[in-house]
């Protein structure tokens, strides 16, 4: 009986190790680019670092910000992908080169190399150490070696791997008689469940947390409501009542300290619209979420009576509309119940993974900001399948309009559309048609955006430098970086495999890949996992397109058919399990949010621009609005306001702030912005100036006895320092003013020179 090894098995093992080498070599290159960027960035930060005001320091992390790393990573992998895609001599030459790498000549080296590959993503390692390991991986896995040097050390390699067509699994076939109907029903259930929370918010009532520390709520303890201010003055630190008090106020206190709650985020939509409607010059209107996108909210709210806090949530109808468009895109792309089901569940997972709190707070995740991406891909796929320019031109126009809606997301959509369309035209068209349509794809968007109707001088980039260099940026998890690198490598390798194909879904895959690359910059700017939800759906679409392409292009016979079938079933089961976990997490978060309104006294606001249910006592705000109306009687006028209430009071009073930003405390990054604010006051010489009471006083936080950890302490200090920055602006002009009136929140100062002049007359 022979104890020898089966040559065929050994060759299969060599083929497996070869493919592992392909992936690891790409990962080595990717991590080399990432770690080299980190290392150079650390060296640069030793010489230069932007000096921000002390309040911004806890939020400014240039050493952790990974946007530059990600951009360099994409550029490096893009060059690598293009080199392999357009390499002369075709795939065989490339495969022969890869056969000569040290990792393939000595397959056992892949074992320690794989371990080092996992170690290299360890975030606790210094950059220099990770860079050295990346260089080692480059040496072992990527750099080709001369066959002459290796000939004495190893045998000749086996025959080249079979064509990719024979390696990828064949298509999945329906096994169950009623499988299609069951999957369709489950898919409809997923989409219907997804619409539940947006519909609830659209119908109302709208609940809003108290994010103002100086307007105390009343907490329910047992059967009575306790005034928070009185409870804190008693300093009742221990005991069951104190424990209940702390638990009931944990959520609201976090928002009162960081001042980044619902009113802060919604204010970045409502305040620019209010300023624009009141006549503030466009160059002074700060639009964080895009001019066209913000106007879409305006037109939507006007359908329900005009701009207001409660009508803002009517705009959540776009969650439902976008879901319908996404489902239609999945149906036309895949035409297969299992693929559509997986895509639908993956989209739902992305939605629920953001948490309920982010869902009700952040306008940045409402799909209006990238509303036309599904339609563009749908139109492009129609064009790729039918070759009718009548589908291509609307896709180009929508891409152009998306840049008007939001510059950043629109530019990403335009680049993805251009990459897919130009590649299709280059590979499938000839003569004048190729060049005419290519010119239209590239030039038409800029011609459209040059039209006067799309021209705007709105201010959306005056603070961009701070955000790009690390403000509100945090270090992404090592798992996210690892998965991103793996995703890039697998995607580029798949592109290399299908480079000679002209199937319509190939170009849809190119669109999804390029678009996903661009969307991931949003995550790597922030680094926070809750920024992944809005950008991941197209990553899922791209991965499903890989499998769908395999089903379309590979032969129907062979073992691969059963492998793909089993793989898709496992993927569907895994997604269903993840769906259950994320929806449980989402509603657990909602339960905490809803409990806040049963644990506090609630008030029904009846302001013209805010008919909401909230734990904020409206009386101090109502008196402050009356004070503003007294000294600024004309509706729609601008006022000069220095207060942490500037995100809300001018809007409720139907006035607008004439200061450089509608929420000044968050934009005084450096002395430059403070000087800009002072210059605005000294040059305008307003008759009346509204200032928050005791703005220059450093008051001890009575909550510190109950909430004392590093994170909350940093937020608490930053909160106080932001207020003091406003005080510095007031101090620069205070001598020219004197107090003439005071309310519960604001004081009114009148310019002395005007008073003196009137007295003399």
Long-range contacts (C-beta under 8 A, 24 or more apart in sequence): 10-158, 11-158, 11-159, 13-107, 14-104, 14-107, 14-157, 14-158, 15-158, 15-161, 17-103, 17-104, 17-107, 17-110, 18-98, 18-99, 18-104, 18-161, 19-161, 20-110, 20-114, 21-98, 21-101, 21-103, 21-104, 21-110, 21-141, 22-98, 22-493, 23-486, 23-489, 23-490, 23-493, 24-103, 24-110, 24-113, 24-114, 24-117, 24-137, 24-141, 25-98, 25-101, 25-103, 25-137, 25-138, 25-141, 25-142, 26-77, 26-80, 26-488, 26-489, 26-492, 26-493, 27-117, 27-137, 27-485, 27-486, 27-489, 28-117, 28-134, 28-137, 28-138, 28-140, 28-141, 28-142, 29-76, 29-77, 29-80, 29-138, 29-142, 30-73, 30-76, 30-77, 30-485, 30-488, 30-489, 31-117, 31-120, 31-121, 31-130, 31-134, 31-137, 31-485, 32-131, 32-134, 32-135, 32-137, 32-138, 33-72, 33-73, 33-76, 33-77, 34-69, 34-72, 34-73, 34-134, 34-481, 34-485, 35-120, 35-127, 35-130, 35-131, 35-134, 36-72, 36-131, 36-134, 37-68, 37-69, 37-72, 37-73, 38-69, 38-127, 38-130, 38-131, 39-127, 39-128, 39-131, 41-68, 41-69, 42-127, 50-466, 50-469, 50-470, 50-670, 51-670, 52-466, 52-471, 52-669, 52-670, 53-668, 53-669, 53-670, 53-671, 53-674, 53-721, 53-725, 54-721, 55-668, 55-717, 55-718, 55-719, 55-721, 55-722, 55-724, 55-725, 56-466, 56-471, 56-669, 56-718, 57-718, 58-714, 58-715, 58-717, 58-718, 59-471, 59-472, 59-718, 60-466, 60-470, 60-471, 61-470, 61-473, 61-474, 61-475, 62-469, 62-470, 62-473, 63-470, 64-470, 64-473, 64-474, 64-475, 64-527, 65-469, 65-470, 65-473, 65-474, 65-475, 65-525, 65-527, 66-473, 66-475, 66-476, 66-481, 66-524, 66-527, 67-468, 67-473, 67-521, 67-524, 67-525, 69-524, 70-484, 70-520, 70-521, 70-524, 71-521, 73-484, 73-485, 73-488, 74-488, 74-517, 77-488, 77-489, 77-492, 80-492, 81-492, 81-495, 81-496, 84-492, 84-496, 85-495, 85-496, 85-499, 91-496, 91-499, 92-160, 94-496, 95-160, 95-161, 96-160, 97-144, 98-144, 99-157, 99-160, 100-144, 100-145, 100-146, 100-147, 100-150, 101-140, 101-141, 101-142, 101-143, 101-144, 101-145, 102-139, 102-140, 102-141, 102-143, 102-145, 103-140, 103-141, 104-157, 105-145, 105-150, 105-153, 105-154, 105-157, 106-153, 106-154, 109-140, 110-141, 113-137, 113-140, 113-141, 121-478, 121-481, 121-482, 122-478, 123-475, 123-477, 123-478, 164-497, 164-498, 165-553, 165-554, 165-555, 166-554, 166-555, 166-558, 167-560, 168-497, 168-550, 168-554, 168-560, 169-547, 169-550, 169-554, 169-560, 169-561, 169-563, 169-564, 169-567, 170-550, 170-551, 170-554, 170-555, 170-556, 170-557, 170-558, 170-560, 170-561, 170-564, 171-550, 171-551, 171-552, 171-554, 171-556, 171-561, 171-564, 172-336, 172-338, 172-551, 172-561, 172-564, 172-565, 172-568, 173-561, 173-565, 174-337, 175-565, 179-337, 179-338, 180-337, 183-337, 183-338, 183-340, 183-341, 184-337, 186-341, 187-327, 187-337, 187-340, 187-341, 187-344, 190-341, 190-344, 190-345, 190-348, 190-579, 191-323, 191-327, 191-344, 191-348, 193-348, 193-583, 194-319, 194-323, 194-347, 194-348, 194-351, 195-319, 195-320, 195-323, 197-356, 197-359, 197-590, 198-316, 198-317, 198-319, 198-320, 199-320, 201-313, 201-316, 201-360, 202-313, 202-314, 202-316, 202-317, 204-310, 204-313, 205-310, 205-612, 205-613, 206-309, 206-310, 206-313, 206-611, 206-612, 206-613, 207-593, 207-594, 207-597, 207-612, 207-613, 207-614, 208-262, 208-263, 208-309, 208-612, 208-613, 208-614, 208-616, 209-251, 209-252, 209-255, 209-261, 209-262, 209-593, 209-596, 209-614, 209-615, 210-252, 210-255, 210-256, 210-600, 210-614, 210-615, 210-616, 211-252, 211-255, 211-256, 211-259, 211-261, 211-262, 211-263, 211-264, 212-256, 212-616, 212-644, 212-645, 213-256, 213-257, 213-701, 213-703, 213-719, 214-745, 215-616, 215-617, 215-620, 215-621, 215-745, 216-617, 217-249, 217-252, 217-600, 217-601, 217-615, 217-616, 217-617, 218-600, 218-601, 218-615, 219-245, 219-248, 219-249, 219-599, 219-600, 220-248, 220-598, 220-599, 220-600, 220-601, 221-245, 221-248, 225-600, 225-601, 229-702, 232-702, 232-703, 233-702, 235-705, 237-705, 237-706, 242-706, 245-706, 246-706, 246-707, 248-596, 248-599, 248-600, 249-703, 249-706, 250-707, 251-592, 251-593, 251-596, 252-596, 252-600, 252-615, 253-703, 253-706, 253-707, 254-712, 254-715, 257-703, 257-707, 257-712, 257-715, 257-716, 257-719, 258-715, 258-718, 258-719, 259-644, 259-665, 259-666, 259-719, 259-722, 261-361, 262-360, 262-361, 263-309, 263-647, 263-648, 264-647, 264-663, 264-666, 265-361, 265-362, 265-363, 265-364, 266-309, 266-312, 266-363, 267-647, 267-648, 267-651, 267-662, 267-663, 268-363, 268-663, 269-294, 269-297, 269-312, 269-363, 270-307, 270-308, 270-309, 270-312, 270-651, 271-647, 271-650, 271-651, 271-656, 271-657, 271-662, 271-663, 272-662, 273-297, 273-298, 273-307, 274-307, 274-650, 274-651, 274-654, 274-656, 275-656, 275-657, 275-662, 277-307, 277-636, 278-636, 278-637, 278-638, 278-655, 278-656, 279-636, 280-638, 280-656, 280-658, 282-456, 282-457, 282-458, 282-459, 283-457, 283-458, 283-459, 284-459, 284-660, 285-458, 285-459, 286-459, 286-460, 286-462, 286-463, 286-661, 286-662, 286-667, 287-458, 287-459, 287-460, 288-460, 289-363, 289-364, 289-369, 289-406, 290-369, 290-405, 290-406, 290-407, 290-408, 290-409, 290-410, 290-460, 291-404, 291-405, 291-456, 291-458, 291-460, 292-401, 292-404, 292-405, 292-406, 293-368, 293-369, 293-405, 293-406, 296-368, 296-371, 296-405, 297-363, 297-368, 306-609, 307-609, 308-608, 308-609, 308-610, 308-611, 309-609, 309-610, 309-611, 309-612, 310-610, 310-611, 310-612, 315-366, 315-368, 316-366, 318-366, 318-367, 318-368, 318-371, 319-366, 319-367, 321-371, 322-367, 322-368, 322-371, 322-374, 323-347, 325-374, 325-375, 325-378, 326-374, 326-537, 328-374, 328-378, 329-374, 329-375, 329-377, 329-378, 329-541, 330-541, 332-378, 332-381, 332-382, 333-377, 333-378, 333-381, 333-505, 333-508, 333-541, 333-545, 333-548, 334-544, 334-548, 336-548, 336-551, 338-568, 338-569, 338-572, 339-544, 339-547, 339-548, 339-568, 341-572, 342-540, 342-544, 342-568, 342-571, 342-572, 342-575, 343-540, 343-541, 343-544, 345-572, 345-575, 345-576, 345-578, 345-579, 346-536, 346-537, 346-540, 346-544, 346-575, 347-537, 347-540, 348-579, 348-582, 348-583, 349-575, 349-578, 349-579, 349-582, 350-532, 350-533, 350-534, 350-536, 350-537, 350-540, 351-533, 352-579, 352-582, 352-583, 352-585, 352-586, 353-529, 353-530, 353-532, 353-533, 353-582, 353-585, 353-586, 354-530, 354-533, 354-534, 355-530, 355-585, 355-586, 355-589, 356-586, 356-587, 356-589, 356-590, 356-593, 357-589, 357-593, 358-530, 358-533, 359-586, 360-593, 364-534, 365-533, 365-534, 367-534, 368-405, 369-405, 369-406, 369-409, 369-534, 370-402, 370-406, 370-409, 370-413, 370-519, 370-534, 371-402, 371-405, 372-398, 372-399, 372-401, 372-402, 372-405, 372-413, 373-402, 373-413, 373-515, 373-538, 376-402, 376-413, 376-417, 376-511, 377-508, 377-511, 377-512, 377-515, 377-541, 380-417, 380-420, 380-421, 380-507, 380-508, 380-511, 381-504, 381-505, 381-508, 383-421, 383-424, 384-424, 384-504, 384-505, 384-507, 384-508, 385-504, 387-428, 389-437, 392-421, 392-437, 392-440, 392-441, 393-440, 393-444, 395-421, 396-421, 396-440, 396-441, 396-444, 396-445, 397-444, 397-445, 397-448, 399-445, 400-444, 400-445, 400-446, 400-448, 400-449, 401-448, 403-445, 403-449, 404-449, 404-454, 407-460, 408-522, 409-519, 409-522, 411-518, 412-515, 412-518, 412-519, 412-521, 413-515, 413-518, 414-445, 415-514, 415-518, 416-511, 416-512, 416-514, 416-515, 416-518, 417-441, 417-511, 418-442, 419-510, 419-511, 419-514, 420-507, 420-508, 420-510, 420-511, 420-514, 421-507, 423-507, 423-510, 424-507, 427-502, 428-502, 463-667, 463-669, 466-669, 467-525, 468-525, 471-669, 472-526, 473-525, 473-526, 473-527, 474-526, 474-527, 474-528, 475-527, 476-523, 476-524, 476-527, 477-529, 480-523, 480-529, 480-532, 484-520, 487-539, 488-517, 491-542, 494-546, 498-549, 498-553, 501-549, 501-553, 503-549, 503-552, 503-553, 505-545, 505-548, 505-549, 505-552, 506-549, 508-545, 509-542, 509-545, 509-546, 509-549, 512-538, 512-539, 512-541, 512-542, 512-545, 513-542, 516-542, 607-652, 608-654, 609-651, 609-652, 609-654, 610-652, 619-744, 620-743, 620-744, 620-745, 621-645, 621-648, 621-649, 621-652, 621-745, 623-743, 623-744, 623-745, 624-649, 624-743, 624-744, 624-745, 624-746, 625-649, 625-652, 625-653, 626-743, 627-690, 627-741, 627-743, 627-746, 627-748, 628-653, 628-655, 628-690, 628-746, 629-653, 630-741, 631-688, 631-690, 631-741, 631-748, 632-688, 639-688, 639-690, 640-680, 640-681, 640-684, 640-686, 640-688, 640-689, 640-690, 641-689, 641-690, 641-691, 641-746, 642-689, 642-690, 642-691, 642-692, 642-695, 642-726, 642-729, 642-730, 643-690, 643-691, 643-692, 643-695, 643-726, 643-745, 643-746, 644-692, 644-722, 644-723, 644-726, 645-692, 645-745, 645-746, 649-745, 649-746, 658-684, 658-686, 664-726, 664-729, 665-722, 665-723, 665-725, 665-726, 666-722, 668-722, 668-725, 668-726, 668-729, 674-725, 674-728, 674-729, 677-729, 678-729, 678-732, 678-733, 681-729, 681-732, 681-733, 682-732, 682-733, 685-751, 686-751, 687-750, 687-751, 687-754, 688-748, 688-749, 688-750, 688-751, 689-730, 689-733, 689-737, 689-748, 689-749, 689-750, 689-751, 690-746, 690-747, 690-748, 690-749, 691-730, 691-746, 691-747, 691-748, 691-749, 692-723, 692-726, 692-745, 692-746, 692-747, 693-742, 693-744, 693-745, 693-746, 693-747, 695-723, 695-726, 695-727, 695-730, 696-724, 696-727, 696-730, 696-731, 698-724
